[in-house]
Amino acid sequence: MKKFIANFSAFVLVMMLLSACTTGDNSATNGTGNTDSQNHDGVTVGYHENVQTLDPHDSSSGIDISVLNTMYESLLTPNQDGELEPLLATEYKISDDGLTYTFELKKGVKFTDGTTFNAKAVKANIKRILDSDGSLNSYRDLKGIKNVKVTGDYEIKITLKEVNSQFLSKIGTKNFASPKTLDSANYAKASTGTGPFKLKEWNHGASVVVVKNEDYWKDEHPKVDKITFKPIPENGSRVAMLKTGELDVMYPVPVNDVKDLQKADGIKVDLYESTYVNYTTVNTSKEEFSSKKVRKAMNYAINKDAYIKVVKNGFAKKATSPLPKTNVNFTSQELYTHNIEKAKQLMKEAGYADGFSATIWGSNSSKDKKGMQFIKQQLKKINIDVKIKQFERGTLSEKINKPKTPEDSQVQMWYVGWSSTPRDTDNALNPLFSTSAFPPNGANTAYYSNPKVDELINGALNSKTKEEKQKKYDKVQKILWDDAPWLFLATDVQQIAMNENLTGVWRSADGNLYIKNVAWK
C-alpha cells in the first residue's frame, strides 16, 4: 500500500476527507499511522497467525491467550515487571506446609450472562478443568489438586496432593467463565467472562471482534468500544497496514522492518528481552537423530551469530541454556560455538560422515520460512540435506499431536519457539522435555526421554526452598544442554509497534499482549 504524500492536489485531499466522513470509519489517517485519535471508538490489532480456540481453559498459544484476556479474568494478573497482582482475588495465603492455598475473592463482579462471580463459580471452573482428564490444556497445570472447598461465599481453599512451587502462578492466571455455561458453552459464538470486553464475532481466519462489556465491574473501563484482532501472516502486509492506519497495533514486528518503523511518523516501537526461545526439535526416536553425537554436531554446525544477523536482524540473544536468560532459574552453559570441523568429526564418529536427508516442519509464516531456510543452508555444510515443509498452524498442530507413540510420529525436525513466564520454570521445561510430555500430552516433539531429567524436574517442582529448587534446575539445564535434543538457537528481543497516540498496550516477557486497558490519548 502506498503512503499518501504531502504534495497531493487539493482535489485529492478533499476527496479523501469526504471519503473518511462517509465510509462509517470515524478515523482519518495521514498514511504513517498518525491518526486523529479523537474520533476513534476502537482499535485494530494485526498479528501473524490464526486464533485456534476461544475456550478459556484450552488456550496455549500467545495469540489465543492475548485475545481471551480481553474477555476473561483470573484471580491474579501479571504487571509489566512480571509480578503477580490481585485481580478477581483480593488476597491470598499459603499454608506453612505449602499444600493449601486460600483466596479471598472480589465482591460485586458478574459474568456477562449476569451470573455472580463467587467461590462456587471458581470451584465449578476448576472442576471442569480436572474432569477433562487432559483434554483441556489447563489440566496439566491443575492436575495436582487434591480437593477444592468453598469456605465462604467469597472464600475458597485449594489443597494440593504435594508441594508445587509453581502453583500460585498456575492457578492465579487461570481464566474463569460463567458456571452456567461450562457444560454447554460454545465459546466460539459467545463469551461468558468477567472481563471488560465480550465476544461479538469470530470469523475464522479473518478476525475476532470483541466489544465493550457495558456492565464491567471496574469504573470507567474499558476506554474503547471494541477491539478487532486480524490474522495477517504476511509480514509486509502487516507493516503496510500499520503505516496506512488500517492497523493500530502490530505484533510481532518483522525484524527487518524495526528500524524503519522506529523512524516512521506517528508510530512507536517498544523493545524488550523476552522469554521466547527459538529452537528446532530433533526427534530422538528416529535412527539418525538417536545419536547424541549427531545432535551435538548439528548444534556446532549452526552459526548463531549469523542466525541472529540474518534471521533476526540483530534482535535476539544467543541461547546459552534451554532456559531463556530472563527466567528466574537460568544458568548459563558453555556455548555451542560455530565449528564445522568439530561438527564433521562428530558426524564421522557417529557413522554419518556422508550425512543423510531430513525434513524440517514449520508454520506458514514468513519468519518461520526464513529460519528454516537458514538451518537448511547451515546443515548442508555437514552433509545433512534438509527439505522444508510449511503448514497452516491448525494442520501443523494436528500432524504433531495425532500420533500416539514416538514410532508413529512423522516429525523429524520442527522449527518452533516457546515462551513461558519468567517465574514459571516448570512450564519452560516440563512440557518440552519430560517423558510424560510426548504429544499429544505435551510439546516434547524431540521425544526426548531421560529418567534423571524427569526426576529432577519433578523434584524441583516439589521443592520447599528456593535453594533446593535452584540446585535441581541447575542440573537439569546441564544435562539437557549436553544431550542436545534441540538445536539451541536464540532468545528473541521482541517488539510491538503501534500508533503513538495509544496507551495501555504492552507485551509481557512471555509474548502475551495485554490490551484490555487500551485508550486513545
MARMAR-433330 format. One line per field, with one value per residue (C-alpha): residue number from 1; residue in three letters; x, y, z. Coordinates in Angstrom, 2 decimals, always signed. Layout:
pos: c(NUM_...)
code: c(ala_...)
c1: c(X_...)
c2: c(Y_...)
c3: c(Z_...)
This chain:
pos: c(1_2_3_4_5_6_7_8_9_10_11_12_13_14_15_16_17_18_19_20_21_22_23_24_25_26_27_28_29_30_31_32_33_34_35_36_37_38_39_40_41_42_43_44_45_46_47_48_49_50_51_52_53_54_55_56_57_58_59_60_61_62_63_64_65_66_67_68_69_70_71_72_73_74_75_76_77_78_79_80_81_82_83_84_85_86_87_88_89_90_91_92_93_94_95_96_97_98_99_100_101_102_103_104_105_106_107_108_109_110_111_112_113_114_115_116_117_118_119_120_121_122_123_124_125_126_127_128_129_130_131_132_133_134_135_136_137_138_139_140_141_142_143_144_145_146_147_148_149_150_151_152_153_154_155_156_157_158_159_160_161_162_163_164_165_166_167_168_169_170_171_172_173_174_175_176_177_178_179_180_181_182_183_184_185_186_187_188_189_190_191_192_193_194_195_196_197_198_199_200_201_202_203_204_205_206_207_208_209_210_211_212_213_214_215_216_217_218_219_220_221_222_223_224_225_226_227_228_229_230_231_232_233_234_235_236_237_238_239_240_241_242_243_244_245_246_247_248_249_250_251_252_253_254_255_256_257_258_259_260_261_262_263_264_265_266_267_268_269_270_271_272_273_274_275_276_277_278_279_280_281_282_283_284_285_286_287_288_289_290_291_292_293_294_295_296_297_298_299_300_301_302_303_304_305_306_307_308_309_310_311_312_313_314_315_316_317_318_319_320_321_322_323_324_325_326_327_328_329_330_331_332_333_334_335_336_337_338_339_340_341_342_343_344_345_346_347_348_349_350_351_352_353_354_355_356_357_358_359_360_361_362_363_364_365_366_367_368_369_370_371_372_373_374_375_376_377_378_379_380_381_382_383_384_385_386_387_388_389_390_391_392_393_394_395_396_397_398_399_400_401_402_403_404_405_406_407_408_409_410_411_412_413_414_415_416_417_418_419_420_421_422_423_424_425_426_427_428_429_430_431_432_433_434_435_436_437_438_439_440_441_442_443_444_445_446_447_448_449_450_451_452_453_454_455_456_457_458_459_460_461_462_463_464_465_466_467_468_469_470_471_472_473_474_475_476_477_478_479_480_481_482_483_484_485_486_487_488_489_490_491_492_493_494_495_496_497_498_499_500_501_502_503_504_505_506_507_508_509_510_511_512_513_514_515_516_517_518_519_520_521)
code: c(met_lys_lys_phe_ile_ala_asn_phe_ser_ala_phe_val_leu_val_met_met_leu_leu_ser_ala_cys_thr_thr_gly_asp_asn_ser_ala_thr_asn_gly_thr_gly_asn_thr_asp_ser_gln_asn_his_asp_gly_val_thr_val_gly_tyr_his_glu_asn_val_gln_thr_leu_asp_pro_his_asp_ser_ser_ser_gly_ile_asp_ile_ser_val_leu_asn_thr_met_tyr_glu_ser_leu_leu_thr_pro_asn_gln_asp_gly_glu_leu_glu_pro_leu_leu_ala_thr_glu_tyr_lys_ile_ser_asp_asp_gly_leu_thr_tyr_thr_phe_glu_leu_lys_lys_gly_val_lys_phe_thr_asp_gly_thr_thr_phe_asn_ala_lys_ala_val_lys_ala_asn_ile_lys_arg_ile_leu_asp_ser_asp_gly_ser_leu_asn_ser_tyr_arg_asp_leu_lys_gly_ile_lys_asn_val_lys_val_thr_gly_asp_tyr_glu_ile_lys_ile_thr_leu_lys_glu_val_asn_ser_gln_phe_leu_ser_lys_ile_gly_thr_lys_asn_phe_ala_ser_pro_lys_thr_leu_asp_ser_ala_asn_tyr_ala_lys_ala_ser_thr_gly_thr_gly_pro_phe_lys_leu_lys_glu_trp_asn_his_gly_ala_ser_val_val_val_val_lys_asn_glu_asp_tyr_trp_lys_asp_glu_his_pro_lys_val_asp_lys_ile_thr_phe_lys_pro_ile_pro_glu_asn_gly_ser_arg_val_ala_met_leu_lys_thr_gly_glu_leu_asp_val_met_tyr_pro_val_pro_val_asn_asp_val_lys_asp_leu_gln_lys_ala_asp_gly_ile_lys_val_asp_leu_tyr_glu_ser_thr_tyr_val_asn_tyr_thr_thr_val_asn_thr_ser_lys_glu_glu_phe_ser_ser_lys_lys_val_arg_lys_ala_met_asn_tyr_ala_ile_asn_lys_asp_ala_tyr_ile_lys_val_val_lys_asn_gly_phe_ala_lys_lys_ala_thr_ser_pro_leu_pro_lys_thr_asn_val_asn_phe_thr_ser_gln_glu_leu_tyr_thr_his_asn_ile_glu_lys_ala_lys_gln_leu_met_lys_glu_ala_gly_tyr_ala_asp_gly_phe_ser_ala_thr_ile_trp_gly_ser_asn_ser_ser_lys_asp_lys_lys_gly_met_gln_phe_ile_lys_gln_gln_leu_lys_lys_ile_asn_ile_asp_val_lys_ile_lys_gln_phe_glu_arg_gly_thr_leu_ser_glu_lys_ile_asn_lys_pro_lys_thr_pro_glu_asp_ser_gln_val_gln_met_trp_tyr_val_gly_trp_ser_ser_thr_pro_arg_asp_thr_asp_asn_ala_leu_asn_pro_leu_phe_ser_thr_ser_ala_phe_pro_pro_asn_gly_ala_asn_thr_ala_tyr_tyr_ser_asn_pro_lys_val_asp_glu_leu_ile_asn_gly_ala_leu_asn_ser_lys_thr_lys_glu_glu_lys_gln_lys_lys_tyr_asp_lys_val_gln_lys_ile_leu_trp_asp_asp_ala_pro_trp_leu_phe_leu_ala_thr_asp_val_gln_gln_ile_ala_met_asn_glu_asn_leu_thr_gly_val_trp_arg_ser_ala_asp_gly_asn_leu_tyr_ile_lys_asn_val_ala_trp_lys)
c1: c(+0.00_+1.35_+1.83_-0.17_+2.30_+2.24_+2.10_-1.21_-3.50_-6.13_-8.81_-7.45_-7.16_-10.77_-11.90_-10.00_-11.61_-15.06_-14.43_-13.34_-16.53_-18.84_-17.44_-18.55_-14.94_-14.56_-10.77_-8.62_-5.03_-2.02_-0.67_+2.03_+0.00_-0.57_-4.35_-6.84_-7.28_-10.18_-12.51_-11.54_-14.03_-11.97_-8.57_-7.45_-4.64_-2.72_-0.80_+0.82_-1.23_-4.82_-6.60_-7.15_-9.52_-11.61_-12.16_-10.74_-9.47_-7.93_-5.67_-1.93_-0.61_+0.21_-2.27_-5.17_-4.27_-3.96_-7.46_-9.01_-7.53_-9.78_-12.90_-11.93_-10.18_-8.17_-7.53_-4.19_-2.60_+0.99_+2.14_+4.72_+7.53_+6.17_+4.96_+1.52_-1.09_-4.68_-7.46_-10.51_-8.85_-8.31_-5.72_-4.33_-2.33_-0.38_-0.25_+3.05_+3.28_+2.83_-0.19_-3.21_-3.96_-6.73_-8.13_-10.40_-12.46_-13.65_-17.33_-19.70_-18.41_-20.70_-20.16_-21.56_-24.58_-25.49_-24.25_-22.44_-18.73_-18.10_-16.34_-18.81_-18.03_-14.30_-14.85_-17.04_-14.35_-11.66_-13.94_-14.43_-10.67_-9.98_-12.89_-11.41_-8.71_-6.22_-8.40_-8.16_-4.74_-5.28_-5.46_-1.69_-1.36_-4.04_-3.84_-2.01_-5.10_-6.38_-9.59_-11.35_-13.54_-15.89_-15.37_-17.50_-19.39_-16.17_-13.51_-12.10_-9.42_-7.44_-5.37_-2.65_-1.55_+2.06_+4.02_+4.16_+6.44_+4.82_+1.19_+0.40_+1.34_-0.63_-3.89_-3.55_-3.60_-6.42_-9.40_-12.95_-16.21_-19.80_-20.61_-23.99_-22.29_-19.47_-21.26_-22.85_-20.94_-19.96_-17.12_-16.60_-20.04_-20.37_-18.08_-19.14_-16.27_-15.98_-13.61_-14.03_-14.96_-17.24_-17.21_-19.14_-17.98_-15.22_-14.76_-12.31_-9.16_-10.35_-10.98_-12.07_-14.13_-14.73_-16.97_-17.36_-18.89_-21.24_-21.60_-17.89_-17.12_-14.23_-15.39_-14.65_-13.36_-12.93_-11.77_-12.69_-15.84_-14.26_-11.05_-10.64_-7.94_-6.84_-4.50_-2.15_+0.56_+2.47_+4.96_+4.95_+1.18_+1.16_+3.78_+1.97_-1.35_+0.20_+1.71_-1.59_-3.57_-5.55_-3.88_-3.32_-1.21_+1.04_+2.94_+5.25_+7.20_+9.24_+12.83_+13.88_+11.30_+12.00_+14.46_+12.22_+9.20_+11.22_+11.77_+8.18_+6.00_+3.16_+4.45_+6.21_+8.10_+8.69_+11.55_+12.03_+14.11_+11.67_+11.37_+10.70_+13.25_+13.83_+14.84_+14.45_+13.39_+15.25_+13.19_+15.46_+13.26_+14.38_+17.52_+19.82_+18.83_+19.10_+22.85_+23.88_+26.98_+24.79_+22.68_+25.75_+27.28_+24.17_+24.46_+28.12_+27.19_+24.79_+26.40_+24.40_+25.86_+24.81_+21.38_+20.80_+22.04_+20.29_+17.07_+16.55_+18.21_+20.13_+17.09_+17.98_+20.48_+22.41_+20.96_+23.27_+20.75_+17.44_+16.01_+15.94_+18.16_+15.01_+13.95_+14.50_+16.33_+18.54_+22.12_+24.45_+26.08_+29.13_+28.10_+27.95_+30.38_+30.31_+32.84_+32.32_+35.41_+34.29_+30.79_+32.14_+34.29_+31.27_+29.26_+32.10_+32.29_+28.53_+28.84_+27.30_+30.29_+28.32_+25.31_+21.64_+18.37_+15.84_+12.68_+12.03_+8.49_+7.26_+4.30_+3.39_+4.60_+7.29_+9.54_+9.46_+10.29_+13.32_+14.52_+14.15_+15.96_+18.88_+19.05_+18.86_+21.85_+23.87_+23.31_+24.22_+27.83_+27.87_+26.06_+22.60_+20.18_+17.13_+13.73_+11.39_+7.68_+5.36_+1.83_-1.08_-1.00_-4.04_-2.82_+0.63_-0.86_-2.91_+0.12_+2.16_-0.49_-2.20_+0.47_+0.08_+3.59_+7.09_+7.12_+4.01_+5.42_+6.28_+8.02_+11.81_+12.70_+10.40_+11.41_+9.42_+9.56_+8.32_+7.65_+6.81_+6.55_+9.92_+8.78_+7.37_+10.41_+8.34_+6.38_+9.66_+10.92_+8.24_+6.06_+9.17_+11.49_+9.55_+8.83_+5.19_+5.02_+5.23_+2.47_-0.45_+0.13_+2.74_+5.17_+8.13_+8.39_+12.03_+10.57_+13.41_+13.34_+15.79_+14.67_+17.15_+15.72_+12.18_+13.21_+14.91_+12.04_+9.51_+11.82_+12.26_+8.51_+8.10_+10.99_+10.18_+13.09_+14.44_+17.93_+16.84_+14.84_+17.74_+20.16_+17.83_+17.21_+20.98_+21.42_+18.53_+19.98_+23.42_+22.07_+19.76_+22.48_+24.81_+22.14_+21.15_+17.59_+17.23_+19.16_+19.62_+19.33_+18.44_+16.11_+14.16_+14.38_+10.73_+8.87_+5.45_+4.60_+1.59_+0.08_+1.87_-1.47_-2.28_-1.73_-2.35_-0.86_+2.12_+3.60_+4.85_+8.22_+6.45_+4.99_+1.36_-0.37_-2.12_-4.55_-7.69_-6.73_-6.06_-7.05_-6.57_-4.83)
c2: c(+0.00_+3.42_+6.24_+9.41_+12.17_+15.82_+17.25_+15.67_+18.06_+19.90_+17.95_+14.61_+15.83_+16.98_+13.65_+11.79_+13.81_+13.32_+9.59_+9.38_+11.11_+8.86_+5.35_+4.85_+4.74_+7.62_+7.78_+9.69_+8.83_+10.55_+7.25_+6.95_+5.59_+9.06_+9.11_+11.58_+9.78_+11.96_+10.20_+6.62_+4.27_+1.11_-0.44_-2.90_-5.37_-7.31_-10.48_-13.28_-16.44_-17.55_-17.85_-21.54_-21.55_-19.19_-21.74_-20.01_-23.35_-24.71_-21.94_-22.46_-20.03_-16.42_-15.19_-17.17_-16.04_-12.40_-12.39_-14.29_-11.90_-9.13_-11.18_-13.37_-12.70_-14.61_-14.46_-12.73_-10.92_-10.05_-6.46_-5.18_-6.30_-9.87_-9.74_-11.12_-8.67_-9.21_-9.17_-11.29_-12.24_-9.53_-11.51_-14.99_-17.01_-20.26_-22.74_-23.43_-26.90_-25.37_-27.52_-25.27_-22.01_-19.77_-17.00_-14.14_-13.07_-9.71_-8.93_-7.21_-8.92_-10.55_-12.65_-11.27_-13.60_-11.97_-14.80_-13.71_-14.38_-16.13_-19.11_-21.59_-20.25_-20.71_-24.28_-25.08_-23.86_-25.91_-28.95_-28.58_-28.49_-31.50_-33.51_-33.05_-35.58_-33.93_-32.93_-29.26_-27.60_-26.14_-29.65_-30.14_-27.03_-28.08_-31.87_-31.79_-30.51_-32.85_-31.02_-27.65_-26.35_-23.40_-21.95_-18.85_-17.06_-15.30_-17.60_-20.77_-23.23_-25.38_-28.27_-29.99_-33.62_-32.49_-29.26_-27.38_-24.37_-23.01_-23.48_-19.87_-18.78_-21.62_-21.24_-17.48_-16.94_-19.36_-17.62_-18.10_-18.42_-18.40_-21.69_-21.74_-22.24_-24.61_-27.75_-26.38_-23.27_-22.61_-20.22_-19.63_-17.95_-16.24_-15.38_-15.55_-13.96_-11.07_-9.03_-5.55_-6.94_-9.67_-11.57_-10.08_-12.41_-14.76_-15.03_-17.92_-16.94_-13.32_-11.61_-11.77_-8.79_-8.03_-5.19_-3.25_-5.03_-2.27_-3.88_-4.28_-4.04_-1.56_+2.04_+3.94_+0.85_-0.14_+3.01_+1.93_+0.40_-2.52_-4.31_-6.16_-8.83_-9.72_-12.56_-11.30_-13.92_-11.92_-9.60_-6.90_-6.61_-6.07_-3.33_-1.58_-1.70_-0.17_+2.64_+3.42_+3.32_+0.16_-1.35_+0.44_-2.29_-4.85_-7.83_-9.49_-6.81_-8.24_-7.77_-6.29_-3.52_-2.48_+0.32_+1.66_+1.75_+3.43_+6.31_+6.45_+9.39_+8.57_+5.08_+3.91_+0.63_-0.92_-3.44_-5.93_-9.00_-11.86_-15.45_-16.57_-19.27_-20.16_-23.77_-26.78_-30.06_-33.14_-36.32_-38.58_-41.62_-41.59_-43.56_-40.76_-38.42_-41.06_-40.38_-37.63_-37.05_-36.23_-33.82_-32.10_-31.91_-30.14_-27.60_-26.91_-26.52_-23.64_-20.20_-18.45_-15.02_-15.38_-16.67_-13.58_-11.27_-12.90_-14.28_-11.91_-8.77_-8.45_-8.59_-11.72_-13.13_-16.38_-19.32_-20.49_-22.73_-24.47_-21.65_-18.01_-15.57_-13.83_-16.94_-16.73_-20.10_-19.55_-20.85_-20.23_-23.22_-23.42_-22.10_-24.39_-22.28_-22.45_-25.17_-27.03_-29.22_-30.39_-30.98_-33.08_-35.12_-35.88_-36.90_-39.24_-40.77_-41.36_-43.16_-40.39_-38.79_-38.77_-37.30_-38.08_-36.46_-34.98_-32.88_-29.80_-28.66_-25.19_-22.85_-20.97_-17.64_-15.60_-15.59_-19.39_-19.84_-17.60_-19.51_-22.90_-21.77_-20.67_-24.03_-25.88_-23.89_-24.40_-28.15_-28.67_-27.98_-31.25_-33.18_-33.10_-32.39_-30.68_-30.46_-27.71_-28.28_-25.47_-25.94_-23.80_-23.66_-25.86_-28.51_-28.47_-28.90_-31.87_-33.55_-33.04_-34.24_-37.04_-39.74_-41.64_-43.10_-42.00_-44.76_-43.28_-39.75_-38.30_-35.13_-35.25_-31.63_-28.80_-25.14_-23.54_-21.40_-21.48_-18.79_-19.02_-16.53_-15.67_-17.12_-20.43_-22.60_-25.76_-24.58_-23.80_-27.37_-29.90_-29.73_-29.79_-32.40_-34.72_-38.25_-37.70_-34.76_-36.74_-35.49_-35.27_-34.82_-32.10_-30.44_-32.83_-33.32_-34.31_-37.43_-36.98_-39.29_-39.20_-40.62_-38.39_-35.28_-36.42_-36.91_-33.51_-31.60_-33.19_-32.71_-29.02_-28.60_-30.17_-28.30_-26.35_-23.89_-21.70_-23.08_-26.69_-25.83_-23.94_-26.85_-29.20_-26.80_-26.26_-30.00_-30.19_-27.42_-29.06_-32.47_-31.09_-28.92_-31.90_-34.29_-31.69_-32.79_-29.36_-27.11_-24.30_-21.03_-17.73_-15.85_-13.02_-9.37_-8.85_-5.83_-4.33_-1.44_+0.82_+4.20_+6.71_+8.01_+4.71_+3.98_+0.92_-1.61_-3.80_-7.25_-9.44_-11.19_-14.40_-12.62_-12.19_-8.96_-7.00_-4.60_-4.54_-1.13_+0.40_+4.04_+6.84_+9.96)
c3: c(+0.00_-0.91_+1.53_+0.99_+0.18_+1.06_-2.46_-3.48_-5.25_-3.21_-5.05_-3.90_-0.34_-0.36_-1.79_+0.91_+3.67_+2.17_+1.89_+5.53_+6.57_+4.56_+4.94_+8.52_+9.80_+12.22_+11.82_+9.40_+8.62_+7.12_+5.86_+8.51_+11.38_+12.85_+13.18_+14.56_+17.86_+18.99_+16.55_+17.39_+19.03_+18.60_+18.00_+15.31_+16.05_+13.42_+14.24_+12.28_+12.92_+13.28_+16.60_+17.30_+20.27_+22.38_+25.13_+28.24_+29.59_+26.41_+25.15_+24.85_+22.24_+22.99_+20.39_+21.83_+25.36_+24.26_+22.77_+25.68_+28.25_+26.94_+27.79_+30.75_+34.02_+36.60_+40.33_+39.78_+36.85_+35.95_+35.85_+33.38_+35.71_+35.70_+39.31_+40.14_+41.41_+42.65_+40.08_+40.95_+44.23_+46.82_+48.81_+49.29_+51.79_+51.61_+54.50_+56.25_+54.68_+51.22_+50.40_+50.96_+49.12_+50.42_+48.23_+49.24_+46.23_+44.94_+45.53_+43.14_+39.98_+37.42_+34.35_+31.08_+31.36_+34.69_+36.92_+40.10_+40.40_+43.72_+45.29_+43.79_+40.33_+40.90_+42.09_+39.06_+36.66_+38.39_+38.28_+34.53_+34.00_+36.23_+34.79_+31.31_+32.29_+29.99_+27.04_+28.10_+28.10_+31.57_+33.03_+33.19_+35.38_+37.87_+37.90_+41.25_+43.08_+45.80_+46.70_+46.47_+49.30_+49.33_+52.82_+52.30_+49.55_+48.62_+50.06_+48.57_+49.73_+47.33_+48.67_+46.67_+46.62_+47.03_+47.19_+43.88_+43.89_+40.70_+41.71_+42.60_+39.10_+37.55_+39.49_+39.69_+35.94_+35.02_+33.43_+34.70_+32.76_+33.95_+35.72_+33.94_+30.57_+31.44_+30.28_+27.13_+26.12_+22.53_+23.25_+19.54_+19.45_+22.82_+25.72_+29.36_+31.25_+33.69_+31.52_+30.04_+26.63_+25.28_+22.02_+19.13_+16.38_+15.35_+11.61_+11.39_+9.57_+9.17_+12.52_+16.12_+17.27_+20.95_+22.13_+25.35_+28.35_+29.49_+32.91_+33.63_+37.34_+37.04_+36.78_+33.56_+31.79_+29.06_+27.34_+23.79_+22.35_+20.51_+19.59_+16.30_+16.02_+12.49_+11.46_+8.75_+8.12_+5.50_+7.17_+4.51_+4.62_+8.39_+8.11_+5.26_+7.12_+10.22_+8.17_+6.43_+9.67_+8.84_+11.91_+15.19_+16.82_+15.18_+16.52_+16.03_+14.19_+11.28_+12.42_+9.06_+9.49_+13.07_+12.27_+9.51_+11.81_+14.54_+12.12_+10.83_+11.83_+14.20_+15.13_+18.27_+18.67_+22.09_+22.53_+25.36_+26.13_+26.12_+27.29_+23.71_+22.85_+19.20_+18.68_+16.44_+17.98_+16.77_+17.00_+19.05_+18.33_+14.68_+13.84_+12.65_+15.49_+18.21_+18.26_+20.67_+18.53_+15.53_+17.56_+19.01_+15.53_+14.28_+17.09_+16.26_+12.58_+13.25_+13.25_+15.97_+15.20_+11.57_+12.62_+14.74_+12.00_+9.04_+10.55_+13.48_+12.06_+15.31_+17.60_+19.58_+22.09_+21.62_+23.56_+26.35_+28.12_+27.42_+29.58_+28.48_+30.35_+31.62_+33.55_+37.31_+37.39_+34.32_+34.50_+31.56_+29.84_+27.56_+24.16_+21.13_+19.13_+15.35_+14.47_+11.20_+11.59_+15.01_+13.66_+10.78_+13.16_+15.37_+12.29_+11.28_+14.75_+14.65_+11.32_+9.22_+7.50_+4.25_+6.01_+5.41_+4.34_+6.77_+6.73_+8.85_+9.64_+10.46_+10.21_+7.04_+8.41_+6.65_+9.69_+10.06_+6.38_+6.77_+9.84_+8.18_+5.07_+7.23_+9.05_+5.73_+4.42_+7.63_+7.92_+4.27_+5.33_+7.29_+4.53_+6.05_+3.20_+4.69_+2.98_+4.20_+4.76_+5.89_+7.17_+8.26_+12.04_+12.62_+10.21_+11.80_+15.27_+14.07_+12.47_+15.63_+18.07_+16.15_+16.65_+19.92_+20.12_+19.09_+16.48_+14.84_+14.77_+11.37_+12.50_+12.20_+12.93_+13.98_+13.80_+16.57_+19.69_+23.25_+25.80_+29.47_+32.28_+33.84_+37.18_+35.82_+35.17_+35.25_+32.22_+30.46_+30.92_+31.84_+28.66_+26.46_+27.97_+30.30_+29.12_+30.10_+27.67_+24.44_+22.07_+22.44_+26.19_+25.76_+23.37_+23.69_+19.93_+20.36_+22.04_+24.49_+27.49_+30.38_+33.76_+35.59_+33.95_+34.80_+38.42_+38.66_+37.04_+39.37_+42.32_+41.59_+41.37_+44.82_+46.44_+49.60_+49.36_+46.57_+47.12_+46.71_+43.61_+42.03_+42.52_+40.71_+37.84_+37.52_+36.98_+34.51_+32.35_+32.30_+31.26_+28.58_+27.13_+26.81_+25.46_+22.82_+21.94_+20.31_+18.01_+20.54_+18.61_+20.28_+22.59_+20.99_+21.72_+20.85_+19.62_+19.42_+17.09_+17.48_+16.81_+19.03_+20.34_+22.05_+25.74_+27.91_+25.45_+26.34_+25.86_+28.65_+28.55_+27.51_+24.49_+25.50_+24.51_+27.26_+25.64_+27.77_+29.19_+25.76_+25.28_+22.78_+24.02)
